[in-house]
Amino acid sequence: MTTSGNPDEVALITIPTSDAAFREHVHTVSPSATPGEFEARLRRVFPRVVVRERTISGAPGWYVYRDGRWSSSLTGDWWDDPGLPRVAVSADGWVQEASATARGLLGIEDDDPSTHYFTDFVVPGTLDDAVNLFQIIGSGKVLDATILVRPTSGDVIALDIHARLVQDRIVAVLRLADDVPPPPETDVVGRPAQVRFVPATDVAFRSYAQRAIDRMPEATPEGLAIRLHRLYPHATVDQEGDAWVLRRDHRGMEGDGRGWWHETDLPRVRYDAEALILEANGAAESFFGREMVGHYWQEFVTPGSTDQVGIMLDILAEVGAAESRFRMPRGDGHLLDFDSYTETHGDEFVTVFRRADGP
């Protein structure tokens, strides 16, 4: 086969043939003009990959060796060792559980696993490949390969991974690949030159969004919007030239900034640094449709965003006072969009609420 032929006509033979997830990924990625270029593309995720032309007679073809050579599919199941790092990720991409060794390997704080999206650990420049692999595994195919990942430290490391769909989430077992040389560090890509926040007065929204951007090794407006929606369901991220515009609410809702929280008789709640509600006036319990004192905010927020409560308390403690807008279920299950104004008082917080206007 000559490398000047049409790459679309090349037959791809993946080895080992038993790795259906690897095979589907290889066939999803369009071959480049030469085996060397295709190998370089695949090696951004699979560092051991070797691509060779098939020299025997017949249709043009390339052998794609996942491990750089032929390997037997009869080797032991190393991933059965219960002491190895394990990570469980939801079907929509959020880390749900991580063992202590997995947290250490990936640089995740002990109280912080479920605030990470799986693309927080991709090598910059490989976002599309990582999303494609995640979707393939999510369809039910098992991946057993060596891949490159980027822990929160910024160093790129090679890991052996065995990942499969278990019920409604992906469970991955990891171990260091000790025979792969450490790859060079890579710079983050895609972060905007400028960011504009709407409304500009919401310092909590700004801090939350900036933390999300800082975690993304390959930032995209779509990826940032996914992260923002855990706490701000109406948020949008638009690219305008070299700037990103982050809107907390529907377009046209810019916030009035007129100190509405000074009005009397508004719903008011006092709570501590653990989000335990210490005091709530009658207007607050009527507003949210539930008894509040003695309960934690985590009990009331939208499912899937409980871990965001701690993040927001950290932000509020840092900024001292903030106006923002959130959504939370009332006691009857109906979703309530509301404005909030929070001030810190030592180790406690006081928040005033009002119903948000808009669609």
Protein Blocks (a to p, Z undefined) as FASTA:
>chain_A
ZZkbcfklpccddddfklmmlmmmmmmpccdfbfklmmmmmmmmmmmbccdddfbgcjdd
ddddfkopacdfkbccfklpmkbccddddfkopafbdcfklmmmnopafklmmmpcfklm
ccehilmmmmmmmmmmmnopacddddddddfkopacddddddddehjaccddddddfkbc
cddddddehiafbdcdddfklmmlmmmmmmmmmmmmbdcfklmmmmmmmmmmmbccddeh
jbccddfbdehiaojolopmmpghiacddddfkopafbdcfklmmmnopafehpafklmm
cehilmmmmmmmmmmmmnopacdddddddfkopacddddddddehjaccddddddedZZ
